[in-house]
Amino acid sequence: MVHWDHVRVIVCLLYKVARRLLSVSSVLLRGEAAKGAELLVLRHENAVLRRQLAGPGSATSQPTGSGSPPCPR
């Protein structure tokens, strides 16, 4: 008798392997323009995450336009 847990684990592993193979092949077959666009998106996401980590009230998250630090409250 086959336990369903073992079947589920095997199916899950096969799914992950197939997904990884497809993602690797798509990266290898992509053109230079698509790679450049992906880099721009990743850089933007990185900048957004850095601003979120800085938190509210920090000089990097609230630009004042004049280059001076924000006024004390």
C-alpha positions in Angstrom: 0.0 0.0 0.0 1.4 3.4 -1.0 1.1 6.2 1.5 -0.3 9.4 0.0 2.4 11.4 1.8 5.1 9.7 -0.2 3.2 10.3 -3.4 2.7 14.0 -2.5 6.5 14.4 -1.8 7.4 12.8 -5.1 5.0 15.0 -7.1 6.2 18.1 -5.3 9.8 17.3 -6.1 9.1 16.6 -9.7 7.2 19.9 -10.0 10.1 21.8 -8.5 12.6 20.2 -10.8 10.5 20.8 -13.9 10.0 24.5 -12.8 13.7 25.0 -12.2 14.6 23.4 -15.6 12.1 25.7 -17.4 13.3 28.8 -15.6 16.9 28.0 -16.5 16.1 27.5 -20.1 14.1 30.7 -20.3 17.0 32.7 -18.9 19.4 31.2 -21.4 17.1 31.8 -24.4 16.2 35.4 -23.5 17.5 38.3 -25.5 19.7 41.2 -24.4 16.8 43.7 -24.3 14.8 41.5 -21.9 17.8 41.0 -19.7 18.4 44.8 -19.6 14.7 45.4 -18.7 14.9 42.8 -16.0 17.9 44.5 -14.5 16.1 47.8 -14.5 13.2 46.3 -12.7 15.4 44.6 -10.1 17.3 47.8 -9.5 14.0 49.7 -9.0 12.7 47.0 -6.5 16.0 47.2 -4.7 15.7 51.0 -4.4 12.1 50.7 -3.1 13.2 48.1 -0.5 16.0 50.3 0.7 13.6 53.2 1.2 11.3 51.0 3.1 14.1 49.8 5.4 15.2 53.3 6.0 11.7 53.9 7.6 9.7 57.0 7.9 11.4 60.1 9.2 14.8 59.4 7.8 16.5 61.8 5.4 16.6 59.2 2.6 12.9 58.4 2.6 11.7 62.0 2.6 13.6 64.1 0.1 13.3 67.9 0.8 14.4 69.0 -2.6 17.1 71.4 -1.3 19.5 68.7 -0.2 19.3 69.8 3.4 18.3 67.5 6.2 14.6 67.6 7.3 13.5 70.1 9.9 13.3 68.8 13.5 9.8 68.4 14.8 
